[in-house]
Amino acid sequence: MSAPGTTAAPADAATGLPSVVPVDPGRDAALVHAWLADPASSWWGMTDRDVDAVRASLRAVQEDPAQAGWIVRSDDAPIAYAETYDPSAVLLTDVWDAEPGDVGMHLLVAPPPVDGRVHGLTSRVMRAVVEHCRDALGARRVVVEPDVRNTAVQRKNAEVGFRALRVVDVDGKRALLSVLDTDRIGTPDDDGPAAHLRPEHLEPAERHLVAKAIAEFTHERLVTPRADGDAWLLDAGDSTYRFRARVHALEHWVLDEASLTRTRAGAGAAAETLPLDAQAFVLALHEVLGIPDELLGTYLEEVASTLASAAAKHRRGGPSAAQLARGRSDGDVVAAFQDAEAAMTEGHPAFVAANGRIGFGLDEYRAYAPESGGRFRYRWLAARREHTHLALAADRTEPEHWAAELDPATVAGFRATLERRGLDPDAYTWIPVHPWQWQHRIAVTFAPDLGRQDLVDLGEGPDEHQPQQSIRTAFNRTHPDRSYVKTALAVQNMGFLRGMSPAYMRSTPAVNDWVAGLVATDPVLVAAGFGVLREHAAVGYTGDAYHRVDVASPQRKMLAALWRESPVPRLTPGERPITMAALLHRDARGRSVAAALVARSGLDAATWVRRYLDAYLRPVVHCLTEHELLFMPHGENLVLVLRGGVVSRAFVKDIGEEVVVVGDVPVPAGTERIVHPVDDAEAALGVHTDVFDGVLRYLAAILDEDGVLPAAAFWRLVGACVDDAAAGRTRAIDLRAPDFEHSCLNRLQLRNTLQMVDLSAQTESLVRVGRMPNPIAR
């Protein structure tokens, strides 16, 4: 934003717009005070200020080079007060990726006179102020953040051309971040809920997804580009794709997306340039990709949904990499944690069709997709105990569990609901249900159970939750120290219908107790600060008809939930958590969070990476070689703890469904399902595939491409960390062998997009294609 200056915008004789002049705190304080005291001005939060306080506020604004106050006048009478500010320095510093020419704006219109409201006054004032921002302040974009509840001003914003982007936490409120391109002043925003599906948003999404498909399908040896000078060519059906790219270790391709073109040979000499189209790319190669004909439509639908999600993310924008690396300027670690969770754009880094969510409509996408940053309340059911299993960690009883997760008034309300129906509350326990699941599955698929009162609807709970990247899981924003809640959610997403098995829930807390106890008593893991976010309670309902016959069906996984520890109570002063997925994230302008964290840390890149590997890779290798224990440690399953931009320690989560013991190790009775002994080479794949191929190949390339750390130096640090972690351990697993089997994730989904892995036999479900050179081979 340019310096606010004192330039006044005179009234336009042709349009009759009001004039805008600098505020004079001494002259105008009493007037602005009277406006602020009116109940209609409550959104400003200053109704209780006296004149002196208002004068001091106006003076502070005028003396701040990043802000300015203005009086709007019509026919020489004051009718409004406006403030403009530099959003890179004031108010939006954590949530808006400001560019030169951005101006923030607040507007306070005088209360209507006693003889009646002046029709169209607010619209005229709004137009005058945004034109003032453009003409006097040089604004290219004007950004505003009205309270989400202030729908009246949102309508006025839309009239003048503001586009609503996303809901953000700012200045102690939930605000609807909105932007106006000043070359579109006066063009109403009437695109509606499908505004993200316009070409300007969908075309970048298509470009990125086609580039990702080329990179990942090449990595999995499904397609083979051929060199053509300083570029590469790939034939797909009647189209040829040309692009520049760099190839890193682990056959990791990084395409220059701007260079990607698609052409088709015409009848003459000249080739026809075609738009990039991810579905067309898949269709042209579907036989090569091995997609069964009966599942092709499902995969194409997941591609379409992934494109829609990417287009919505493009339209909304998001915080910059530097903002995510810095965290909240007010030190709010919870808000910063969830800012990062909502900012992630890629989904799983390897999967092409990563954001299917088949079953969500437009409204539900905005409400429940993690990148929406929205909040919701769980629906609660009472479930008859004889048909329900509530499993608890060893260190909590049922009364302690409900006391930790629900307010006493909420439980009392649940019990009163049952009593009004003539039911015994002690014969029931409580189950949280995702609102989508209630609307689309429970109230339909379990209608007889509700009719029998084996299930009883208790209504919404009071706590607000924010959806996480894993889509079934939500973080408690009302009480951040309370557990995450994970519930069955029968939408089709990335190769699975996202249900939860009540049978698995029975042993989940016991599995978590055992793993957490092992980790907490291992001196190496304790020294590394490595921790487990336990799933310390789980519940599953089996009183339905689908459980009366021993036949697997999706309906048997539609009503279960678990509670997972929050990392917040385990933080110490100066620490803040962030999802490990953020290390692979690039913001809307292509800047990486990883590079921003290195810059913020003040460390050289090699030291920063070494600290990260000590917190992440060392514990994973130690657990494998000392305890024969493997996690699924991809980006979304790790919470990193930062201190000053440096990774100091890590928490692993999602234990119950994804941990595996790969040796003949005794485990507690009832948890034997996690034991799957395998040979050393197969055990090593837990690190080679899930860590090297699933996380580190991306991070190494990002740091190399950004000029932060050469990839060869990165992999030398990985090798040194592995050597140190594995030295002298119980099981001598060679993680530095020359190569390893190449296990391919997209091939799993392409083969069966409805259920890409049999969870009871995951190893047997994998698809291997040859061997992959090991980047840390001796």
Secondary structure, 3 states (H helix, E strand, C coil): CCCCCCCCECCCCCCCCCEEEECCHHHHHHHHHHHHHCHHHHHHCCCCCCHHHHHHHHHHHHHCCCEEEEEEEECCEEEEEEEEECCCCCCCCCCCCCCCCEEEEEEEECCCCCCCCCCCHHHHHHHHHHHHHHHCCCCCEEEECCECCCHHHHHHHHHHCCEEEEEEEECCEEEEEEEEEHHHCCCCCCCHHHHHHCHHHHHHHHHHHHHHHHHHHHHCCCCCCEEECCEEEEEECCEEEEECEEEEHHHEEEECHHHCEEEEECCCCCEEEECCCHHHHHHHHHHHHCCCHHHHHHHHHHHHHHHHHHHHHHHHCCCCHHHHHHCCCCCCHHHHHHHHHHHCCCCCCCCCCCCCCECCCHHHHHHHCHHHCCCECCEEEEEEHHHEEEEECCCCCHHHHHHHHCCHHHHHHHHHHHHHCCCCHHHEEEEEECHHHHHHHHHHHCHHHHHCCCEEEEEECCCCEEECCCCCEEEECCCCCCCEEEECCCCEECCEECCCCHHHHHHHHHHHHHHHHHHHCCHHHHHHCCEECCEEEEEEECCCHHHCCCCCCHHHHCCEEEEECCCHHHCCCCCEEEEHHHHHCECCCCCEHHHHHHHHHCCCHHHHHHHHHHHCHHHHHHHHHHHCEECCCCHHHEEEEEECCEEEEEEECCCCCCCEECCCCCCCCCCHHHECCCCHHHHHHHHHHHHHHHHHHHHHHHHHHCCCCCHHHHHHHHHHHHHHHHCCCCCCCCCCCCEEEEECHHHHHHHCCCCCCCHHHHHHHCCEEEEEECCCCC
